[in-house]
Amino acid sequence: MQQATIRDMATDDAIAVLEARLVVLEIVTMSALAMVMDTSDTADRAQANSLMQLILETVDHRCGELGFSPNCKRSARDYAMGLVGTALASLYPSRPN
């Protein structure tokens, strides 16, 4: 039996499948970012900042390639920054003083 593609599904089912996949991608992305953007006492904060800038520049470039509106581009940048912030906050919570 062949598995149906998203295009073969009812709209609500297709949306649910895409949302589930997005959740997985978000988790993998946040985990990878947290590992790369180390926040330990010996972290290279300049390297982490450079990586964040590279991500934002790449988002800008890709949004330009796709012809996104300025509002859509801003939303994509905010989403990227939110992923990084959530990754760092959830995987490396602040230590109590």
N, C-alpha and C positions, 0 to 999 in steps of 0.2 A: 504494500500500500504506500503510495507516494504522499509525502507530507505537503499540506497546502501552504502556499506562500501567503505573505501578508496581503497581497493584492486579491487573493481569492477569498479572504475573510470578510465577514460583515464589518462595517465601519467601527462599531464599538469594540469588537474583538481585536481588530487590527490596532486600534489605539491602545488597548490594554497591553498587547504584545510589545509595541514600541515603547510604552512607558516602562515596562519591566526591563527591557534592554537598556534603556537610558539609565535606570537605577544601577544596573550592573556596571555600565561604563563610568558612571559617577563614582562608584565605590573604588573601582580599579584606578581611576584617575587620581582620586584623593589619596589613595594609599601610595601610589607611585610618587606623587608630588611631595607627600610628607617625608618619604624616604630620601628623596633627592634634596629637598629644602630642609635639611637637618636644622633643628632649633636647639640642639644641645649647647652646653657651655663652650664647646670647641668648634661650633658651627662656623662655616665660612659664609657670613652674612652677605658679603659682596657677591659671592657666587649665587646665592639664593635670590638676591635682588636682580642679578643679571638674567637668571632663568625666568623670573616673573616678567621682566621687560621683553624677553624673547617671546614668551607666550603671548603677551599683549600685541606685540608687533605682528606675530603670525596670525592672530585673530583678525587684526586690522587688514592685513594683506588678503587673507582668505575672504573676508567680507567684501572687500573691493572686487576681487575676482568674481564673486557671485552677484555683484551689483546690488548689495543690500543697501537699504536706506540708512541715513545717519541714525535714526532711532533704533533700527535693528542692530546696527553696528555697536551702538552704546549698550544695548541689551546684552549682546554677545560678550563685550568687554566686562560688564558687570557680572555676568555669569561666570566667566573665567576667574575673576578676582574672588568671587564668592566661593568657588570650588577650592581655590588655594587657601583662603581663610578658614573654611570649614575643615579642610584636611589638616591644617596645622593646629587648629583649636581642638579637634577631636582626637587626633593621634598623639599630639604633644601638648596636653593641657598645662596651663600655668601652674607652677609649684607654689604652694602657700608660703608666704614669707615668715 
